[in-house]
Amino acid sequence: MSVVKVYKPYENWKEFNIIEEDGKKILELYNYKLQIDETNYIPKAGLLFEEVLKNKSNGKNVLDLGCGQMGILGLIALHYGAKKILSVDIDERCTKWLNTIVKENNIKDISVLKSDMFSNIGEKKKFNLILSNPPHMPMKNGKLCDSGGSNGKKYIINIIKESFNHLEDNGELNVMMFDFEGSNKSYNDDKSIFELAKEIGYREIKTIFTFEKNITPGSVTYECLDYIKTVYPKYNFDAIKPKCNIIINSFRK
């Protein structure tokens, strides 16, 4: 076993080892070994959830909504004491890959389910904590794992609406998004996310984590930047070295 490289998802963030074992590339996360598939995709933004989950996961019944192939949010929650995790994704390729990871790591408290949002979860199923890092890049066309529709909020808004009836009393939804998409302040003529959540019935709404991201050439955000500026014209991107914030918002029932 040898270290292939150190993976640093963002500047000013912690590092992770990628090792090679039996011809497989593996991302080490705590005591878990997460095999990287043939696309060589490695999560980035989802790893930021550690900053909030270490303080709120203990004893919780958790839904990782849109888990992707590595189920990062559920694994972080489990590491910090979550009681039970249900990880769901619409992409069967992702659920099959995550099932393999769960089996290889002998994880007993994560169940994996193919589901379009809540369609296969059950109308009466409720959770203490729902987590989601949905596709939220504003783009007209793009990969399923990136595109949040023309304004980036296609899945964010649906998740906020549908999660309300799947939260226990005092349950909490945590959703990751870009700040230019307008959480407590709108940067176009749409209502802010917080306004919409209040209309749905959430009683406590706030931003619980902010991470400043440099928008670098070659990144998906950089490639979409000119288009994003037309969708959110009131957002002040730094013209010399463009930046934006990745944020996690909390919506408590």
GIDA-V332953 format. One record per run of one state. SS is the DSSP state (A for helix, B for strand, O for the rest). FROM is the first residue (numbers start at 1). TO is the last residue. If there is no record, write none. Layout:
BEGIN
ss:SS from:FROM to:TO
ss:SS from:FROM to:TO
END
This chain:
BEGIN
ss:O from:1 to:1
ss:B from:2 to:7
ss:O from:8 to:15
ss:B from:16 to:21
ss:O from:22 to:23
ss:B from:24 to:29
ss:O from:30 to:31
ss:B from:32 to:35
ss:O from:36 to:44
ss:A from:45 to:53
ss:O from:54 to:60
ss:B from:61 to:65
ss:O from:66 to:71
ss:A from:72 to:79
ss:O from:80 to:83
ss:B from:84 to:89
ss:O from:90 to:91
ss:A from:92 to:104
ss:O from:105 to:109
ss:B from:110 to:114
ss:O from:115 to:126
ss:B from:127 to:132
ss:O from:133 to:136
ss:B from:137 to:137
ss:O from:138 to:146
ss:B from:147 to:147
ss:O from:148 to:153
ss:A from:154 to:166
ss:B from:167 to:178
ss:A from:179 to:181
ss:O from:182 to:192
ss:A from:193 to:200
ss:O from:201 to:203
ss:B from:204 to:214
ss:O from:215 to:219
ss:A from:220 to:231
ss:O from:232 to:242
ss:B from:243 to:252
ss:O from:253 to:253
END
